[in-house]
Amino acid sequence: MKKIVMLHGINHNMFGKRDPKQYGTVTLAEIDAALVALGRELGAQVDSYQTNCEGDMCERVHKAYADNVDAVLINAGAWTHYSYGLRDALAILTCPIVEIHMSNVHARETFRHHSVLSEIVKGSIVGFGVDSYLLALRAVAGGAPSRARG
């Protein structure tokens, strides 16, 4: 069974309350439940972690390295645009990393157009709401979308 870590960044504990126009009304608990359910279907164990403290996030990345996980999914939130510390922590990983954003960051404020993580991730999935998370999990777990199965 693949071990996959889902890292949720700053303010994500406020999903469901924060800016529903951009993020909808889904909660972090609902996102995590959907990931766990899909992970079971794909033969992957998903361990989710959220923090509003950048140093704690870097420590969790270090733990993922020590645990030799198979992949890391990350929605770093605002840290995406400026946290070189988080970028350097992620660069230690030898497994695939996928950057996720629920909103289309390229259609938003200019400062959101740049990711300091983009050079070190395998890929980025943006703009599909909760499906961004599920698409990322499918990408690292090797599962085709359910609709495409024959």
CNS distance restraints for C-alpha pairs under 8 A (distance, minus, plus):
assign (resid   1 and name CA) (resid  43 and name CA) 5.40 0.50 0.50
assign (resid   1 and name CA) (resid  44 and name CA) 5.16 0.50 0.50
assign (resid   1 and name CA) (resid  45 and name CA) 6.62 0.50 0.50
assign (resid   2 and name CA) (resid  43 and name CA) 6.63 0.50 0.50
assign (resid   2 and name CA) (resid  44 and name CA) 4.51 0.50 0.50
assign (resid   2 and name CA) (resid  45 and name CA) 6.04 0.50 0.50
assign (resid   2 and name CA) (resid  69 and name CA) 7.64 0.50 0.50
assign (resid   2 and name CA) (resid  70 and name CA) 5.91 0.50 0.50
assign (resid   2 and name CA) (resid 141 and name CA) 7.19 0.50 0.50
assign (resid   3 and name CA) (resid  44 and name CA) 5.95 0.50 0.50
assign (resid   3 and name CA) (resid  45 and name CA) 5.06 0.50 0.50
assign (resid   3 and name CA) (resid  46 and name CA) 6.33 0.50 0.50
assign (resid   3 and name CA) (resid  47 and name CA) 7.73 0.50 0.50
assign (resid   3 and name CA) (resid  69 and name CA) 5.18 0.50 0.50
assign (resid   3 and name CA) (resid  70 and name CA) 5.29 0.50 0.50
assign (resid   3 and name CA) (resid  71 and name CA) 6.94 0.50 0.50
assign (resid   4 and name CA) (resid  44 and name CA) 6.82 0.50 0.50
assign (resid   4 and name CA) (resid  45 and name CA) 6.03 0.50 0.50
assign (resid   4 and name CA) (resid  46 and name CA) 4.90 0.50 0.50
assign (resid   4 and name CA) (resid  47 and name CA) 6.34 0.50 0.50
assign (resid   4 and name CA) (resid  69 and name CA) 6.01 0.50 0.50
assign (resid   4 and name CA) (resid  70 and name CA) 5.74 0.50 0.50
assign (resid   4 and name CA) (resid  71 and name CA) 4.93 0.50 0.50
assign (resid   4 and name CA) (resid  72 and name CA) 5.72 0.50 0.50
assign (resid   4 and name CA) (resid  73 and name CA) 7.44 0.50 0.50
assign (resid   5 and name CA) (resid  46 and name CA) 5.71 0.50 0.50
assign (resid   5 and name CA) (resid  47 and name CA) 4.89 0.50 0.50
assign (resid   5 and name CA) (resid  48 and name CA) 5.86 0.50 0.50
assign (resid   5 and name CA) (resid  49 and name CA) 7.64 0.50 0.50
assign (resid   5 and name CA) (resid  64 and name CA) 7.15 0.50 0.50
assign (resid   5 and name CA) (resid  69 and name CA) 7.20 0.50 0.50
assign (resid   5 and name CA) (resid  71 and name CA) 6.49 0.50 0.50
assign (resid   5 and name CA) (resid  72 and name CA) 4.83 0.50 0.50
assign (resid   5 and name CA) (resid  73 and name CA) 6.16 0.50 0.50
assign (resid   6 and name CA) (resid  46 and name CA) 6.76 0.50 0.50
assign (resid   6 and name CA) (resid  47 and name CA) 6.03 0.50 0.50
assign (resid   6 and name CA) (resid  48 and name CA) 4.53 0.50 0.50
assign (resid   6 and name CA) (resid  49 and name CA) 6.23 0.50 0.50
assign (resid   6 and name CA) (resid  72 and name CA) 5.96 0.50 0.50
assign (resid   6 and name CA) (resid  73 and name CA) 4.72 0.50 0.50
assign (resid   6 and name CA) (resid  74 and name CA) 5.81 0.50 0.50
assign (resid   7 and name CA) (resid  48 and name CA) 5.96 0.50 0.50
assign (resid   7 and name CA) (resid  49 and name CA) 5.10 0.50 0.50
assign (resid   7 and name CA) (resid  50 and name CA) 6.01 0.50 0.50
assign (resid   7 and name CA) (resid  57 and name CA) 7.82 0.50 0.50
assign (resid   7 and name CA) (resid  72 and name CA) 7.36 0.50 0.50
assign (resid   7 and name CA) (resid  73 and name CA) 6.10 0.50 0.50
assign (resid   7 and name CA) (resid  74 and name CA) 4.62 0.50 0.50
assign (resid   7 and name CA) (resid  75 and name CA) 6.28 0.50 0.50
assign (resid   7 and name CA) (resid  76 and name CA) 7.21 0.50 0.50
assign (resid   8 and name CA) (resid  12 and name CA) 6.25 0.50 0.50
assign (resid   8 and name CA) (resid  48 and name CA) 7.42 0.50 0.50
assign (resid   8 and name CA) (resid  49 and name CA) 5.99 0.50 0.50
assign (resid   8 and name CA) (resid  50 and name CA) 4.50 0.50 0.50
assign (resid   8 and name CA) (resid  51 and name CA) 6.85 0.50 0.50
assign (resid   8 and name CA) (resid  74 and name CA) 6.10 0.50 0.50
assign (resid   8 and name CA) (resid  75 and name CA) 5.20 0.50 0.50
assign (resid   8 and name CA) (resid  76 and name CA) 5.94 0.50 0.50
assign (resid   8 and name CA) (resid  77 and name CA) 7.58 0.50 0.50
assign (resid   9 and name CA) (resid  50 and name CA) 5.84 0.50 0.50
assign (resid   9 and name CA) (resid  51 and name CA) 5.86 0.50 0.50
assign (resid   9 and name CA) (resid  52 and name CA) 6.30 0.50 0.50
assign (resid   9 and name CA) (resid  57 and name CA) 7.65 0.50 0.50
assign (resid   9 and name CA) (resid  74 and name CA) 7.67 0.50 0.50
assign (resid   9 and name CA) (resid  75 and name CA) 5.90 0.50 0.50
assign (resid   9 and name CA) (resid  76 and name CA) 4.20 0.50 0.50
assign (resid   9 and name CA) (resid  77 and name CA) 5.22 0.50 0.50
assign (resid   9 and name CA) (resid  78 and name CA) 7.74 0.50 0.50
assign (resid   9 and name CA) (resid  79 and name CA) 7.28 0.50 0.50
assign (resid  10 and name CA) (resid  50 and name CA) 7.59 0.50 0.50
assign (resid  10 and name CA) (resid  51 and name CA) 6.07 0.50 0.50
assign (resid  10 and name CA) (resid  52 and name CA) 4.27 0.50 0.50
assign (resid  10 and name CA) (resid  53 and name CA) 7.15 0.50 0.50
assign (resid  10 and name CA) (resid  54 and name CA) 7.93 0.50 0.50
assign (resid  10 and name CA) (resid  76 and name CA) 6.75 0.50 0.50
assign (resid  10 and name CA) (resid  77 and name CA) 5.79 0.50 0.50
assign (resid  10 and name CA) (resid  78 and name CA) 6.86 0.50 0.50
assign (resid  10 and name CA) (resid  79 and name CA) 7.32 0.50 0.50
assign (resid  11 and name CA) (resid  15 and name CA) 7.55 0.50 0.50
assign (resid  11 and name CA) (resid  51 and name CA) 7.96 0.50 0.50
assign (resid  11 and name CA) (resid  52 and name CA) 6.24 0.50 0.50
assign (resid  11 and name CA) (resid  77 and name CA) 7.45 0.50 0.50
assign (resid  12 and name CA) (resid  28 and name CA) 6.68 0.50 0.50
assign (resid  12 and name CA) (resid  50 and name CA) 7.17 0.50 0.50
assign (resid  12 and name CA) (resid  77 and name CA) 7.51 0.50 0.50
assign (resid  13 and name CA) (resid  27 and name CA) 7.75 0.50 0.50
assign (resid  13 and name CA) (resid  28 and name CA) 6.04 0.50 0.50
assign (resid  13 and name CA) (resid  50 and name CA) 7.12 0.50 0.50
assign (resid  13 and name CA) (resid  51 and name CA) 7.92 0.50 0.50
assign (resid  14 and name CA) (resid  18 and name CA) 5.57 0.50 0.50
assign (resid  14 and name CA) (resid  27 and name CA) 7.44 0.50 0.50
assign (resid  14 and name CA) (resid  28 and name CA) 7.56 0.50 0.50
assign (resid  15 and name CA) (resid  23 and name CA) 6.94 0.50 0.50
assign (resid  15 and name CA) (resid  24 and name CA) 7.86 0.50 0.50
assign (resid  15 and name CA) (resid  25 and name CA) 6.85 0.50 0.50
assign (resid  15 and name CA) (resid  26 and name CA) 6.32 0.50 0.50
assign (resid  15 and name CA) (resid  27 and name CA) 4.83 0.50 0.50
assign (resid  15 and name CA) (resid  28 and name CA) 5.72 0.50 0.50
assign (resid  16 and name CA) (resid  20 and name CA) 6.75 0.50 0.50
assign (resid  16 and name CA) (resid  23 and name CA) 7.49 0.50 0.50
assign (resid  16 and name CA) (resid  24 and name CA) 6.51 0.50 0.50
assign (resid  16 and name CA) (resid  25 and name CA) 3.98 0.50 0.50
assign (resid  16 and name CA) (resid  26 and name CA) 4.85 0.50 0.50
assign (resid  16 and name CA) (resid  27 and name CA) 4.57 0.50 0.50
assign (resid  16 and name CA) (resid  28 and name CA) 7.55 0.50 0.50
assign (resid  17 and name CA) (resid  25 and name CA) 6.69 0.50 0.50
assign (resid  17 and name CA) (resid  27 and name CA) 7.98 0.50 0.50
assign (resid  18 and name CA) (resid  23 and name CA) 7.29 0.50 0.50
assign (resid  19 and name CA) (resid  23 and name CA) 6.14 0.50 0.50
assign (resid  19 and name CA) (resid  24 and name CA) 7.37 0.50 0.50
assign (resid  20 and name CA) (resid  24 and name CA) 4.13 0.50 0.50
assign (resid  20 and name CA) (resid  25 and name CA) 5.59 0.50 0.50
assign (resid  22 and name CA) (resid 102 and name CA) 7.77 0.50 0.50
assign (resid  22 and name CA) (resid 103 and name CA) 5.84 0.50 0.50
assign (resid  23 and name CA) (resid 102 and name CA) 6.39 0.50 0.50
assign (resid  23 and name CA) (resid 103 and name CA) 6.56 0.50 0.50
assign (resid  23 and name CA) (resid 129 and name CA) 6.65 0.50 0.50
assign (resid  24 and name CA) (resid 129 and name CA) 7.60 0.50 0.50
assign (resid  26 and name CA) (resid  30 and name CA) 6.30 0.50 0.50
assign (resid  26 and name CA) (resid  31 and name CA) 7.09 0.50 0.50
assign (resid  26 and name CA) (resid 130 and name CA) 7.86 0.50 0.50
assign (resid  27 and name CA) (resid  31 and name CA) 6.40 0.50 0.50
assign (resid  28 and name CA) (resid  32 and name CA) 6.16 0.50 0.50
assign (resid  29 and name CA) (resid  33 and name CA) 6.09 0.50 0.50
assign (resid  30 and name CA) (resid  34 and name CA) 6.20 0.50 0.50
assign (resid  31 and name CA) (resid  35 and name CA) 6.31 0.50 0.50
assign (resid  31 and name CA) (resid 130 and name CA) 6.65 0.50 0.50
assign (resid  31 and name CA) (resid 133 and name CA) 7.81 0.50 0.50
assign (resid  32 and name CA) (resid  36 and name CA) 6.19 0.50 0.50
assign (resid  32 and name CA) (resid  48 and name CA) 6.63 0.50 0.50
assign (resid  33 and name CA) (resid  37 and name CA) 6.16 0.50 0.50
assign (resid  34 and name CA) (resid  38 and name CA) 6.13 0.50 0.50
assign (resid  34 and name CA) (resid 134 and name CA) 7.74 0.50 0.50
assign (resid  35 and name CA) (resid  39 and name CA) 5.82 0.50 0.50
assign (resid  35 and name CA) (resid  46 and name CA) 6.76 0.50 0.50
assign (resid  35 and name CA) (resid 133 and name CA) 7.36 0.50 0.50
assign (resid  35 and name CA) (resid 134 and name CA) 6.47 0.50 0.50
assign (resid  35 and name CA) (resid 137 and name CA) 7.42 0.50 0.50
assign (resid  36 and name CA) (resid  40 and name CA) 6.24 0.50 0.50
assign (resid  36 and name CA) (resid  45 and name CA) 6.98 0.50 0.50
assign (resid  36 and name CA) (resid  46 and name CA) 5.61 0.50 0.50
assign (resid  36 and name CA) (resid  47 and name CA) 7.97 0.50 0.50
assign (resid  37 and name CA) (resid  41 and name CA) 6.53 0.50 0.50
assign (resid  38 and name CA) (resid  42 and name CA) 6.22 0.50 0.50
assign (resid  38 and name CA) (resid 134 and name CA) 7.42 0.50 0.50
assign (resid  38 and name CA) (resid 137 and name CA) 8.00 0.50 0.50
assign (resid  39 and name CA) (resid  43 and name CA) 5.88 0.50 0.50
assign (resid  39 and name CA) (resid  44 and name CA) 4.55 0.50 0.50
assign (resid  39 and name CA) (resid  45 and name CA) 5.79 0.50 0.50
assign (resid  39 and name CA) (resid  46 and name CA) 6.15 0.50 0.50
assign (resid  39 and name CA) (resid 137 and name CA) 7.42 0.50 0.50
assign (resid  39 and name CA) (resid 141 and name CA) 7.84 0.50 0.50
assign (resid  40 and name CA) (resid  44 and name CA) 5.71 0.50 0.50
assign (resid  40 and name CA) (resid  45 and name CA) 6.71 0.50 0.50
assign (resid  42 and name CA) (resid 138 and name CA) 7.70 0.50 0.50
assign (resid  42 and name CA) (resid 141 and name CA) 6.44 0.50 0.50
assign (resid  42 and name CA) (resid 142 and name CA) 7.57 0.50 0.50
assign (resid  42 and name CA) (resid 143 and name CA) 6.00 0.50 0.50
assign (resid  43 and name CA) (resid 141 and name CA) 7.65 0.50 0.50
assign (resid  44 and name CA) (resid 141 and name CA) 6.65 0.50 0.50
assign (resid  49 and name CA) (resid  60 and name CA) 7.95 0.50 0.50
assign (resid  50 and name CA) (resid  57 and name CA) 7.81 0.50 0.50
assign (resid  51 and name CA) (resid  56 and name CA) 6.86 0.50 0.50
assign (resid  51 and name CA) (resid  57 and name CA) 6.41 0.50 0.50
assign (resid  53 and name CA) (resid  57 and name CA) 6.44 0.50 0.50
assign (resid  54 and name CA) (resid  58 and name CA) 6.40 0.50 0.50
assign (resid  54 and name CA) (resid  86 and name CA) 7.26 0.50 0.50
assign (resid  55 and name CA) (resid  59 and name CA) 6.27 0.50 0.50
assign (resid  56 and name CA) (resid  60 and name CA) 6.28 0.50 0.50
assign (resid  57 and name CA) (resid  61 and name CA) 6.33 0.50 0.50
assign (resid  57 and name CA) (resid  86 and name CA) 7.40 0.50 0.50
assign (resid  58 and name CA) (resid  62 and name CA) 6.31 0.50 0.50
assign (resid  58 and name CA) (resid  85 and name CA) 7.49 0.50 0.50
assign (resid  58 and name CA) (resid  86 and name CA) 5.72 0.50 0.50
assign (resid  58 and name CA) (resid  89 and name CA) 5.76 0.50 0.50
assign (resid  58 and name CA) (resid  90 and name CA) 7.81 0.50 0.50
assign (resid  59 and name CA) (resid  63 and name CA) 6.30 0.50 0.50
assign (resid  60 and name CA) (resid  64 and name CA) 6.27 0.50 0.50
assign (resid  61 and name CA) (resid  65 and name CA) 6.39 0.50 0.50
assign (resid  61 and name CA) (resid  89 and name CA) 6.37 0.50 0.50
assign (resid  61 and name CA) (resid  90 and name CA) 6.36 0.50 0.50
assign (resid  61 and name CA) (resid  93 and name CA) 7.92 0.50 0.50
assign (resid  62 and name CA) (resid  66 and name CA) 6.28 0.50 0.50
assign (resid  62 and name CA) (resid  89 and name CA) 6.88 0.50 0.50
assign (resid  62 and name CA) (resid  92 and name CA) 7.95 0.50 0.50
assign (resid  63 and name CA) (resid  67 and name CA) 5.97 0.50 0.50
assign (resid  64 and name CA) (resid  68 and name CA) 6.15 0.50 0.50
assign (resid  64 and name CA) (resid  69 and name CA) 5.73 0.50 0.50
assign (resid  64 and name CA) (resid  72 and name CA) 7.91 0.50 0.50
assign (resid  64 and name CA) (resid  93 and name CA) 7.87 0.50 0.50
assign (resid  65 and name CA) (resid  69 and name CA) 6.62 0.50 0.50
assign (resid  65 and name CA) (resid  92 and name CA) 7.36 0.50 0.50
assign (resid  65 and name CA) (resid  93 and name CA) 5.65 0.50 0.50
assign (resid  65 and name CA) (resid  94 and name CA) 7.69 0.50 0.50
assign (resid  69 and name CA) (resid  95 and name CA) 7.06 0.50 0.50
assign (resid  70 and name CA) (resid  95 and name CA) 5.70 0.50 0.50
assign (resid  70 and name CA) (resid  96 and name CA) 7.26 0.50 0.50
assign (resid  71 and name CA) (resid  95 and name CA) 5.19 0.50 0.50
assign (resid  71 and name CA) (resid  96 and name CA) 4.99 0.50 0.50
assign (resid  71 and name CA) (resid  97 and name CA) 5.91 0.50 0.50
assign (resid  71 and name CA) (resid 140 and name CA) 6.48 0.50 0.50
assign (resid  72 and name CA) (resid  95 and name CA) 7.21 0.50 0.50
assign (resid  72 and name CA) (resid  96 and name CA) 6.41 0.50 0.50
assign (resid  72 and name CA) (resid  97 and name CA) 4.77 0.50 0.50
assign (resid  72 and name CA) (resid  98 and name CA) 6.50 0.50 0.50
assign (resid  73 and name CA) (resid  97 and name CA) 5.67 0.50 0.50
assign (resid  73 and name CA) (resid  98 and name CA) 4.87 0.50 0.50
assign (resid  73 and name CA) (resid  99 and name CA) 6.13 0.50 0.50
assign (resid  73 and name CA) (resid 100 and name CA) 7.06 0.50 0.50
assign (resid  73 and name CA) (resid 136 and name CA) 7.00 0.50 0.50
assign (resid  73 and name CA) (resid 137 and name CA) 7.42 0.50 0.50
assign (resid  74 and name CA) (resid  97 and name CA) 7.34 0.50 0.50
assign (resid  74 and name CA) (resid  98 and name CA) 6.25 0.50 0.50
assign (resid  74 and name CA) (resid  99 and name CA) 5.07 0.50 0.50
assign (resid  74 and name CA) (resid 100 and name CA) 5.83 0.50 0.50
assign (resid  75 and name CA) (resid  80 and name CA) 7.84 0.50 0.50
assign (resid  75 and name CA) (resid  99 and name CA) 5.90 0.50 0.50
assign (resid  75 and name CA) (resid 100 and name CA) 4.74 0.50 0.50
assign (resid  75 and name CA) (resid 101 and name CA) 5.78 0.50 0.50
assign (resid  76 and name CA) (resid  80 and name CA) 5.26 0.50 0.50
assign (resid  76 and name CA) (resid  99 and name CA) 7.83 0.50 0.50
assign (resid  76 and name CA) (resid 100 and name CA) 7.88 0.50 0.50
assign (resid  77 and name CA) (resid 101 and name CA) 7.49 0.50 0.50
assign (resid  78 and name CA) (resid  82 and name CA) 7.45 0.50 0.50
assign (resid  78 and name CA) (resid 112 and name CA) 7.87 0.50 0.50
assign (resid  79 and name CA) (resid  83 and name CA) 4.97 0.50 0.50
assign (resid  79 and name CA) (resid  86 and name CA) 7.66 0.50 0.50
assign (resid  80 and name CA) (resid 114 and name CA) 7.96 0.50 0.50
assign (resid  80 and name CA) (resid 115 and name CA) 5.25 0.50 0.50
assign (resid  80 and name CA) (resid 116 and name CA) 6.01 0.50 0.50
assign (resid  80 and name CA) (resid 117 and name CA) 6.25 0.50 0.50
assign (resid  81 and name CA) (resid 111 and name CA) 7.12 0.50 0.50
assign (resid  81 and name CA) (resid 112 and name CA) 6.31 0.50 0.50
assign (resid  81 and name CA) (resid 113 and name CA) 7.99 0.50 0.50
assign (resid  81 and name CA) (resid 114 and name CA) 5.83 0.50 0.50
assign (resid  81 and name CA) (resid 115 and name CA) 4.79 0.50 0.50
assign (resid  81 and name CA) (resid 116 and name CA) 5.64 0.50 0.50
assign (resid  81 and name CA) (resid 117 and name CA) 7.91 0.50 0.50
assign (resid  82 and name CA) (resid 115 and name CA) 7.50 0.50 0.50
assign (resid  82 and name CA) (resid 116 and name CA) 6.24 0.50 0.50
assign (resid  83 and name CA) (resid  87 and name CA) 6.30 0.50 0.50
assign (resid  83 and name CA) (resid 116 and name CA) 7.03 0.50 0.50
assign (resid  84 and name CA) (resid  88 and name CA) 5.99 0.50 0.50
assign (resid  84 and name CA) (resid 116 and name CA) 6.79 0.50 0.50
assign (resid  85 and name CA) (resid  89 and name CA) 6.27 0.50 0.50
assign (resid  86 and name CA) (resid  90 and name CA) 6.15 0.50 0.50
assign (resid  87 and name CA) (resid  91 and name CA) 6.13 0.50 0.50
assign (resid  87 and name CA) (resid 116 and name CA) 6.70 0.50 0.50
assign (resid  87 and name CA) (resid 117 and name CA) 5.55 0.50 0.50
assign (resid  87 and name CA) (resid 120 and name CA) 7.76 0.50 0.50
assign (resid  88 and name CA) (resid  92 and name CA) 6.81 0.50 0.50
assign (resid  89 and name CA) (resid  93 and name CA) 7.62 0.50 0.50
assign (resid  90 and name CA) (resid 120 and name CA) 7.73 0.50 0.50
assign (resid  91 and name CA) (resid 120 and name CA) 6.27 0.50 0.50
assign (resid  96 and name CA) (resid 121 and name CA) 6.98 0.50 0.50
assign (resid  96 and name CA) (resid 122 and name CA) 5.85 0.50 0.50
assign (resid  96 and name CA) (resid 140 and name CA) 7.28 0.50 0.50
assign (resid  97 and name CA) (resid 120 and name CA) 7.79 0.50 0.50
assign (resid  97 and name CA) (resid 121 and name CA) 4.94 0.50 0.50
assign (resid  97 and name CA) (resid 122 and name CA) 5.55 0.50 0.50
assign (resid  97 and name CA) (resid 123 and name CA) 7.30 0.50 0.50
assign (resid  98 and name CA) (resid 121 and name CA) 5.64 0.50 0.50
assign (resid  98 and name CA) (resid 122 and name CA) 5.71 0.50 0.50
assign (resid  98 and name CA) (resid 123 and name CA) 5.17 0.50 0.50
assign (resid  98 and name CA) (resid 124 and name CA) 5.66 0.50 0.50
assign (resid  98 and name CA) (resid 125 and name CA) 7.53 0.50 0.50
assign (resid  98 and name CA) (resid 136 and name CA) 6.42 0.50 0.50
assign (resid  99 and name CA) (resid 117 and name CA) 7.68 0.50 0.50
assign (resid  99 and name CA) (resid 118 and name CA) 7.60 0.50 0.50
assign (resid  99 and name CA) (resid 121 and name CA) 6.57 0.50 0.50
assign (resid  99 and name CA) (resid 123 and name CA) 6.31 0.50 0.50
assign (resid  99 and name CA) (resid 124 and name CA) 4.54 0.50 0.50
assign (resid  99 and name CA) (resid 125 and name CA) 6.34 0.50 0.50
assign (resid 100 and name CA) (resid 124 and name CA) 5.78 0.50 0.50
assign (resid 100 and name CA) (resid 125 and name CA) 5.01 0.50 0.50
assign (resid 100 and name CA) (resid 126 and name CA) 5.84 0.50 0.50
assign (resid 100 and name CA) (resid 132 and name CA) 6.23 0.50 0.50
assign (resid 100 and name CA) (resid 133 and name CA) 6.48 0.50 0.50
assign (resid 100 and name CA) (resid 136 and name CA) 7.22 0.50 0.50
assign (resid 101 and name CA) (resid 105 and name CA) 7.22 0.50 0.50
assign (resid 101 and name CA) (resid 124 and name CA) 7.97 0.50 0.50
assign (resid 101 and name CA) (resid 125 and name CA) 6.38 0.50 0.50
assign (resid 101 and name CA) (resid 126 and name CA) 4.61 0.50 0.50
assign (resid 101 and name CA) (resid 127 and name CA) 6.36 0.50 0.50
assign (resid 101 and name CA) (resid 128 and name CA) 7.92 0.50 0.50
assign (resid 101 and name CA) (resid 129 and name CA) 7.52 0.50 0.50
assign (resid 101 and name CA) (resid 132 and name CA) 6.65 0.50 0.50
assign (resid 102 and name CA) (resid 126 and name CA) 5.77 0.50 0.50
assign (resid 102 and name CA) (resid 127 and name CA) 5.10 0.50 0.50
assign (resid 102 and name CA) (resid 128 and name CA) 5.62 0.50 0.50
assign (resid 102 and name CA) (resid 129 and name CA) 4.00 0.50 0.50
assign (resid 102 and name CA) (resid 130 and name CA) 6.15 0.50 0.50
assign (resid 102 and name CA) (resid 131 and name CA) 7.81 0.50 0.50
assign (resid 102 and name CA) (resid 132 and name CA) 5.91 0.50 0.50
assign (resid 102 and name CA) (resid 133 and name CA) 7.77 0.50 0.50
assign (resid 103 and name CA) (resid 126 and name CA) 6.02 0.50 0.50
assign (resid 103 and name CA) (resid 127 and name CA) 4.14 0.50 0.50
assign (resid 103 and name CA) (resid 128 and name CA) 6.63 0.50 0.50
assign (resid 103 and name CA) (resid 129 and name CA) 6.08 0.50 0.50
assign (resid 104 and name CA) (resid 108 and name CA) 6.92 0.50 0.50
assign (resid 104 and name CA) (resid 126 and name CA) 5.21 0.50 0.50
assign (resid 104 and name CA) (resid 127 and name CA) 3.82 0.50 0.50
assign (resid 104 and name CA) (resid 128 and name CA) 7.57 0.50 0.50
assign (resid 105 and name CA) (resid 109 and name CA) 7.58 0.50 0.50
assign (resid 105 and name CA) (resid 112 and name CA) 5.55 0.50 0.50
assign (resid 105 and name CA) (resid 113 and name CA) 5.89 0.50 0.50
assign (resid 105 and name CA) (resid 126 and name CA) 6.94 0.50 0.50
assign (resid 105 and name CA) (resid 127 and name CA) 7.19 0.50 0.50
assign (resid 106 and name CA) (resid 110 and name CA) 7.63 0.50 0.50
assign (resid 106 and name CA) (resid 112 and name CA) 6.75 0.50 0.50
assign (resid 106 and name CA) (resid 113 and name CA) 4.94 0.50 0.50
assign (resid 107 and name CA) (resid 113 and name CA) 7.96 0.50 0.50
assign (resid 108 and name CA) (resid 112 and name CA) 6.58 0.50 0.50
assign (resid 108 and name CA) (resid 113 and name CA) 7.49 0.50 0.50
assign (resid 109 and name CA) (resid 113 and name CA) 7.25 0.50 0.50
assign (resid 110 and name CA) (resid 114 and name CA) 7.97 0.50 0.50
assign (resid 117 and name CA) (resid 121 and name CA) 6.39 0.50 0.50
assign (resid 118 and name CA) (resid 123 and name CA) 7.46 0.50 0.50
assign (resid 118 and name CA) (resid 124 and name CA) 7.42 0.50 0.50
assign (resid 125 and name CA) (resid 132 and name CA) 5.72 0.50 0.50
assign (resid 125 and name CA) (resid 133 and name CA) 7.99 0.50 0.50
assign (resid 125 and name CA) (resid 135 and name CA) 7.57 0.50 0.50
assign (resid 125 and name CA) (resid 136 and name CA) 6.76 0.50 0.50
assign (resid 126 and name CA) (resid 132 and name CA) 6.16 0.50 0.50
assign (resid 127 and name CA) (resid 132 and name CA) 6.89 0.50 0.50
assign (resid 128 and name CA) (resid 132 and name CA) 4.91 0.50 0.50
assign (resid 129 and name CA) (resid 133 and name CA) 7.83 0.50 0.50
assign (resid 130 and name CA) (resid 134 and name CA) 6.90 0.50 0.50
assign (resid 131 and name CA) (resid 135 and name CA) 5.90 0.50 0.50
assign (resid 132 and name CA) (resid 136 and name CA) 6.19 0.50 0.50
assign (resid 133 and name CA) (resid 137 and name CA) 6.26 0.50 0.50
assign (resid 134 and name CA) (resid 138 and name CA) 6.19 0.50 0.50
assign (resid 135 and name CA) (resid 139 and name CA) 6.17 0.50 0.50
assign (resid 135 and name CA) (resid 145 and name CA) 7.84 0.50 0.50
assign (resid 136 and name CA) (resid 140 and name CA) 6.50 0.50 0.50
assign (resid 137 and name CA) (resid 141 and name CA) 5.88 0.50 0.50
assign (resid 138 and name CA) (resid 142 and name CA) 5.55 0.50 0.50
assign (resid 138 and name CA) (resid 143 and name CA) 4.70 0.50 0.50
assign (resid 138 and name CA) (resid 144 and name CA) 6.45 0.50 0.50
assign (resid 138 and name CA) (resid 145 and name CA) 7.21 0.50 0.50
assign (resid 139 and name CA) (resid 143 and name CA) 6.74 0.50 0.50
assign (resid 144 and name CA) (resid 148 and name CA) 6.64 0.50 0.50
assign (resid 144 and name CA) (resid 149 and name CA) 7.00 0.50 0.50
assign (resid 145 and name CA) (resid 149 and name CA) 6.92 0.50 0.50
